Amino acid sequence: MTFVGFYISRGETEKMKIGKILGLTVLATLGLLVGGSQTTEASVYTFSVVPELPENQLAKKAGYFDLMVNPGATQDLKLKYTNNTDHAVTVNADVTTATTNGGGEVDYEGDQKKLDPTLTAKTQDMITVPQDVTLAARETKEVTAHVTVPQAGLTGISSGAFTFRDKDSQQHAQAASAGMAVKNVYAFQIAVLMRQQKDTPFTFNQIQRSGLQLHTVAAGQVNARNVIKANLQNPLAKYINDFTTVAIIKKADSDKTVLSQTNTDQQMAPNSNFDLAIAYANGAAMKPGKYVLDLTAYGQKDDQGGYQFTDAAKTTKFAHRWHFEKTFTITGSEATQYNKADFTVTKDAFNWWSLLAVLLAVLITVFWFILWKRRRDDEEESEQN
């Protein structure tokens, strides 16, 4: 099992408190030793990478790239690699486009094969970086990444990141996984933001009208737990910050609430989508039928905002609010399948009363048959006499 964590600040879009790398993070690939015990090696940052911020950097004191660019422009970005060990280290690097994961967080390691269809400029298509760089013991080396902005330019913010890994420890961890040994993999990320203007090009009305979309709503599972998945899309090239969702699910023919869930402090990457998972309570079974999802979402905290949300006696004002209603159906086969797979669902207890009723019916049938046969035998005997 691989656990991945990153010290990356949550965003505030136009004010650029986004994607900030605050430090290194260890990626520990954990496994069981043959004897069943667990061990971990000492955490050591084998290398570091520091961005050298260029003249067109907007956030001058940031630990990430925040670039003002022009259509068709090319540019070199400088990265200072340092080996912190007394042996050679190979740093592996790649570039990815930001996505939004199922937890409502910006993710720089999301599936790059399933990027949102509204995305027109992928970060990995605009930036190239040497894949592997080997550093001698204690060596510092300047590495160049190359940026090419599309001729068509950018609308809003393009968001992505460099990811750097210790290639040697990564390979060792992969090899060790077969033998169930424990190894550490060291990696961290540096965000890369690019845009052609400092302020968002989208008007308030544009954001209100199309800044958030609700697509499919369907039954599903997350980590073997029953959920209703509501696919939310941010189709604009801007972040949705301070993202709060209030979801209520009712039967289509009733006002009784079946499920409800509030999620706060979420964030959506530009031109991305994710499945908001509305979870069933422990032990609750999914039931077939027609349902209605009522979803209200808020974005961008603003003391002067026209929308407010109150939760736990705290009221927060937001600049934007979106509301959706969508009908969906859970089939009998879906409910059966997911309930069997969800280990928390209370399985039906053996129904002794049903068994007793069946047995009683069988006994009555047998008794009736015996009486009928005896009566018929008596009648046949009388006829013979």
C-alpha positions in Angstrom: 0.0 0.0 0.0 1.4 3.4 -0.8 0.5 6.5 1.2 1.1 9.9 -0.5 1.0 13.2 1.3 2.0 16.7 0.2 2.5 20.0 2.0 0.5 22.1 -0.5 -1.5 25.1 0.7 -5.2 25.3 -0.3 -5.9 28.1 -2.8 -7.5 31.5 -3.0 -7.4 31.7 -6.8 -6.9 35.4 -7.8 -4.9 36.1 -4.6 -2.8 33.1 -5.4 -2.6 31.2 -2.1 -2.7 28.1 -4.3 -0.5 25.2 -4.9 2.2 26.5 -2.6 4.8 24.0 -1.7 5.7 24.4 2.0 8.1 21.5 2.3 9.1 18.0 1.4 7.0 15.0 2.0 7.9 11.4 2.4 6.0 8.8 0.4 6.2 5.7 2.4 5.5 2.4 0.7 4.5 0.2 3.5 4.3 -3.5 3.6 4.5 -6.5 6.0 7.7 -8.3 6.7 7.6 -12.1 6.3 7.3 -12.5 10.1 4.2 -10.3 10.2 5.8 -7.3 11.9 6.1 -3.8 10.5 9.1 -1.6 10.3 10.0 1.8 8.7 13.3 3.2 7.8 14.4 6.6 9.1 12.9 9.5 7.1 15.7 11.4 5.2 15.1 14.0 2.5 17.6 12.6 -0.1 17.3 15.7 -2.4 15.6 19.0 -2.8 14.5 21.2 -5.7 14.2 25.0 -5.5 12.5 27.0 -8.2 14.3 30.1 -9.5 11.5 32.6 -10.0 11.7 34.5 -13.3 10.9 38.1 -14.1 7.3 37.3 -15.2 6.6 35.7 -11.8 3.4 37.3 -10.2 3.8 35.9 -6.6 7.3 37.2 -6.0 7.9 35.3 -2.7 6.1 32.1 -3.5 7.7 28.6 -3.5 6.0 27.8 -6.8 5.8 29.2 -10.4 3.0 31.8 -11.0 3.7 33.1 -14.5 2.2 35.8 -16.6 2.6 34.6 -20.2 1.7 35.7 -23.8 0.2 33.6 -26.6 2.9 31.6 -28.4 5.6 32.6 -26.0 8.5 30.3 -25.1 10.4 30.4 -21.8 13.0 28.5 -19.8 12.3 27.8 -16.1 15.3 27.1 -13.8 15.2 24.5 -11.1 18.0 24.0 -8.6 18.5 20.3 -7.7 20.5 19.5 -4.6 21.6 16.0 -3.4 21.5 15.9 0.4 23.3 12.6 0.7 26.8 11.1 0.5 25.9 8.9 -2.4 24.6 9.5 -5.9 20.9 10.2 -6.3 18.8 10.2 -9.5 15.9 12.6 -9.5 12.9 11.6 -11.6 10.6 14.4 -12.8 7.4 14.7 -14.7 4.7 17.3 -15.3 0.9 16.9 -14.8 -2.3 18.9 -15.0 -4.2 19.7 -11.9 -7.4 17.7 -11.3 -9.9 17.5 -8.4 -10.0 14.3 -6.4 -13.0 12.5 -4.7 -12.2 14.3 -1.5 -12.8 17.7 -3.0 -9.1 18.7 -3.2 -6.9 19.8 -5.9 -4.7 16.9 -7.0 -1.5 17.0 -9.1 -1.3 13.2 -9.4 -4.8 12.6 -10.7 -5.5 10.3 -13.7 -4.1 12.3 -16.7 -6.1 10.0 -19.1 -9.4 11.3 -17.7 -8.9 15.0 -17.8 -12.1 17.1 -18.1 -13.3 17.7 -21.7 -13.4 21.5 -21.1 -9.7 21.6 -20.7 -8.0 23.1 -23.8 -4.5 23.6 -22.6 -2.8 20.8 -20.6 0.2 21.7 -18.5 2.1 18.6 -19.5 1.7 19.6 -23.2 3.2 23.0 -22.5 6.2 22.1 -20.3 9.0 19.7 -20.8 11.6 18.8 -18.2 14.5 16.3 -18.1 13.0 13.0 -16.9 16.0 11.8 -15.0 18.9 13.8 -13.5 21.7 12.1 -11.6 23.4 14.1 -8.9 26.8 13.1 -7.3 27.1 13.1 -3.6 26.3 16.6 -2.2 26.1 18.0 -5.7 23.9 21.0 -6.7 22.9 21.3 -10.3 20.8 23.8 -12.3 18.2 22.0 -14.5 16.2 23.7 -17.2 12.5 23.1 -18.0 11.0 24.5 -21.2 7.6 26.2 -21.6 5.8 26.7 -24.8 2.4 28.6 -24.7 -0.1 27.7 -27.4 -0.5 30.2 -30.2 -4.2 30.4 -29.3 -3.2 31.6 -25.8 -4.8 30.9 -22.4 -8.2 31.8 -21.0 -8.0 32.1 -17.3 -5.6 30.0 -15.3 -3.7 26.9 -16.4 -2.7 24.8 -13.4 -0.3 21.9 -13.0 2.8 20.8 -11.2 6.3 19.3 -11.4 6.6 16.1 -9.4 10.0 15.0 -8.3 10.9 11.5 -7.0 14.0 9.7 -5.8 14.1 7.2 -8.7 16.5 4.8 -6.9 14.3 4.4 -3.8 11.2 4.2 -5.9 12.7 1.3 -7.8 13.8 -0.4 -4.6 10.4 0.0 -3.1 8.8 -1.6 -6.2 11.2 -4.5 -6.0 10.8 -4.9 -2.3 7.0 -5.0 -2.5 7.2 -8.5 -3.9 9.0 -9.6 -0.8 6.8 -7.5 1.5 9.8 -5.5 2.8 9.3 -1.8 3.8 11.0 1.0 1.8 10.6 4.7 1.6 10.1 6.8 -1.5 10.8 10.5 -1.4 8.9 12.9 -3.5 7.4 16.4 -3.6 5.8 18.8 -6.0 6.1 22.4 -7.2 3.0 23.9 -8.7 3.0 25.8 -12.0 0.4 28.4 -12.7 0.1 30.3 -16.0 -2.2 33.0 -17.2 -2.3 36.0 -19.5 -4.0 38.5 -17.1 -3.8 38.9 -13.3 -7.5 39.1 -12.7 -10.1 36.5 -13.7 -11.5 37.1 -17.2 -14.8 35.7 -16.2 -17.7 38.0 -15.1 -19.8 37.5 -12.0 -22.7 36.5 -14.2 -20.6 34.0 -16.2 -19.6 32.3 -13.0 -23.1 32.3 -11.6 -24.5 30.9 -14.8 -21.9 28.3 -15.8 -19.2 28.2 -13.1 -20.5 24.9 -11.7 -22.4 22.1 -13.4 -24.1 18.9 -12.1 -24.0 16.0 -14.4 -24.7 12.3 -13.5 -26.1 11.2 -10.2 -26.0 7.4 -9.5 -25.5 4.7 -6.9 -22.0 3.6 -6.3 -19.3 2.7 -3.8 -16.2 4.3 -2.4 -13.8 2.0 -0.4 -16.5 -0.7 -0.2 -19.0 1.7 1.3 -22.4 2.6 -0.3 -22.7 6.1 -1.6 -24.6 8.2 -4.1 -22.1 9.8 -6.6 -23.0 13.3 -7.9 -20.6 14.4 -10.6 -19.8 18.1 -10.3 -17.9 20.0 -13.0 -16.0 23.2 -13.0 -16.0 24.1 -16.7 -14.1 27.4 -16.3 -10.4 28.1 -16.2 -10.5 29.3 -12.6 -10.4 27.8 -9.2 -13.5 27.3 -7.1 -12.3 28.1 -3.6 -13.8 27.6 -0.2 -16.2 25.2 -1.9 -19.1 24.1 0.2 -21.8 21.6 -0.8 -25.1 20.8 1.0 -26.7 17.6 -0.4 -30.2 16.3 0.4 -31.7 13.1 -1.1 -35.4 12.3 -0.9 -37.6 9.6 -2.3 -39.2 11.0 -5.5 -42.7 10.6 -4.1 -42.0 11.8 -0.5 -40.7 14.7 1.5 -38.8 12.4 3.8 -35.0 12.9 3.7 -33.2 9.6 3.0 -29.6 11.0 3.0 -28.0 14.4 3.8 -24.5 15.6 3.8 -22.5 18.8 4.1 -18.9 19.2 2.9 -16.9 22.3 3.6 -13.5 23.7 2.8 -13.3 22.0 -0.6 -11.6 23.3 -3.7 -11.9 22.5 -7.4 -9.1 22.9 -10.0 -9.8 24.8 -13.2 -11.5 22.8 -15.9 -12.0 19.7 -13.7 -14.7 17.4 -12.4 -15.1 15.0 -9.5 -17.7 12.6 -8.0 -19.1 14.1 -4.7 -19.8 11.0 -2.6 -22.9 11.2 -0.4 -22.4 8.4 2.1 -25.0 6.1 3.7 -24.8 5.8 7.5 -23.1 2.7 8.9 -25.4 -0.3 8.7 -27.9 1.5 6.4 -28.9 -0.5 3.3 -29.3 1.0 -0.1 -32.9 0.5 -1.3 -34.1 0.5 -4.9 -36.4 3.3 -6.1 -36.6 6.7 -7.7 -34.9 9.6 -5.8 -34.3 13.3 -6.1 -31.0 15.0 -5.2 -31.3 18.6 -4.0 -27.8 20.1 -4.1 -26.7 23.7 -3.1 -23.1 24.7 -3.5 -21.2 27.8 -2.4 -17.9 29.2 -3.6 -15.4 32.0 -2.7 -15.8 33.3 0.8 -16.5 37.0 0.7 -17.5 39.2 3.7 -19.5 41.3 1.2 -20.9 38.3 -0.6 -24.6 38.1 -1.3 -25.0 34.5 -0.2 -24.6 33.0 3.2 -24.4 29.5 4.7 -25.0 28.7 8.4 -23.5 25.6 9.9 -22.9 24.7 13.5 -24.0 28.2 14.6 -21.5 29.8 12.3 -22.5 32.0 9.3 -20.2 32.4 6.3 -20.8 34.7 3.4 -19.9 33.6 -0.2 -19.7 35.4 -3.5 -21.4 32.6 -5.4 -24.1 30.0 -5.0 -25.5 27.3 -7.3 -28.5 25.1 -6.9 -29.4 21.9 -8.6 -32.2 19.2 -8.5 -31.8 15.9 -10.3 -33.9 12.7 -10.3 -32.1 9.4 -10.4 -33.0 5.7 -10.0 -31.5 2.9 -8.0 -32.3 -0.5 -9.5 -32.9 -3.6 -7.5 -29.8 -5.3 -8.9 -27.7 -2.2 -8.0 -29.0 -2.2 -4.4 -28.4 -5.9 -4.0 -24.9 -5.7 -5.5 -23.7 -2.8 -3.4 -25.3 -4.0 -0.2 -23.5 -7.3 -0.5 -20.2 -5.5 -1.0 -20.7 -3.0 1.8 -19.4 -4.7 5.0 -21.1 -2.2 7.2 -24.6 -3.0 5.9 -26.7 -4.9 8.4 -27.5 -8.2 6.8 -31.0 -9.6 7.2 -31.2 -11.9 10.2 -32.5 -15.4 9.6 -36.3 -15.2 9.7 -37.4 -18.0 12.0 -41.0 -17.0 11.7 -40.9 -17.5 7.9 -39.3 -20.9 8.4 -41.9 -21.8 10.9 -44.7 -20.8 8.6 -43.2 -22.9 5.8 -42.8 -25.9 8.0 -46.4 -25.5 9.3 -47.7 -25.3 5.7 -45.7 -28.5 4.9 -47.1 -30.3 7.9 -50.6 -29.3 7.1 -50.2 -30.5 3.5 -48.7 -33.8 4.7 -51.5 -34.2 7.3 -54.1 -33.4 4.7 -52.6 -35.9 2.3 -52.5 -38.7 4.9 -56.2 -38.0 5.8 -57.2 -37.9 2.1 -55.3 -41.2 1.4 -56.8 -42.9 4.4 -60.3 -41.8 3.4 -59.8 -43.0 -0.2 -58.4 -46.4 1.1 -61.5 -46.8 3.3 -63.8 -46.0 0.4 -62.1 -48.5 -1.8 -62.3 -51.2 0.9 -66.0 -50.5 1.3 -66.7 -50.9 -2.4 -64.9 -54.2 -2.4 -67.0 -55.5 0.4 
